[in-house]
Amino acid sequence: MKFNNYLKLKTIKTKDISNDKKKNRKQQIMIICIILLIGITFFSGVSIGKAVHNTSIKSNTEIAKPILEVEKASEIIITEENNTGEYHFTVKNYNDAEEISQVDLQYYIEILDDNIDNAIEYKLYKDNEKLELQDNKTQKMMLSKDTKDEQSYTLKVEYHADKNTIGDIIDEIQIKVHSEQLKI
């Protein structure tokens, strides 16, 4: 038996050795550069991060106080025998504690009823001057701020039995004062 053990010898060329050295040299330079960059970043005080801040702001503000008071008189009862009546009320921009409104107010007066057949007639007077009513509403009026102001009104109600076509009217008439604050 014959054994043929041939060992092939790998031939190493000087060219291959120099390539390996170059690769090792490049890796070493790369590692040194990375370490240098990390060191510079660490010692230079530069940091990379994300911060979340919560800020609490407290404020102490006062809101202007609008005041609109309606003083009313006692109720009136209108019947077929007592067919007229006067109802007095006052609109003012201050209250019982003498606090005055801090804002200008604009308002109008509305008379609410279910006067189906117009048997009841309304006349509204401000300081003995007749105000025009459109759809039972007045025009807008003003109350100024920081000065006491009081406006007196009289509502005259008249019942006309001859215009009544639906029989007895059992109704309550309501007076509403709608107000709106004007800009400061």
C-alpha positions, 0 to 999 in steps of 0.5 A: 500500500502506498500512501500518498500524502501530499501536503499542499503547502500554501504559499504565502506571498508577501503581498498577502502579508502586507494586505493583512497588515493594512487591514489591521492598521485600518481597524486600529485607526478606526478604534482610536478615532471612535475612542477619541470622539467618545472621550472628546464628547465626554470631557467637553460637557456636551450632552445629548438628551431630552428634558421635560419641564412642568411649569405652574403659573398662578394668577390672581385676577378680578372679574368686573362685576356687572350689576343690574337690579329690577325693583318691582311694585305689587302685582295688579289685577285686571278684570272686566270691571277693573279694566286698567292698571299701572305697574311700576318698576325700576331698573338700576345698576347698583344693589342694596349693598351700594355696590355699583356695576363695574361695566356698562350694560345694555338692556331692553324690556320685553313683555311676555303674554299670550294675548291671542286676540289683542284684547289687552293693550300695553303702553310703557313709559320711562319717566312719563315719556312713552316708549315704542314697543315692537313685538312687545320689546323696547329698543336697547337702552344703556346703564353706565358704569361707576355711577349710580343710575336708576331708571323708572318705568310704568306699564299701563295695561288696558283690557278691552272686553269688546275686542275679546273673542275667546271668552275669559282671559286668565293670563299672567303678564311677565316683564323681562329685562334682558341685559348684555355686558358691553366691552370694557 
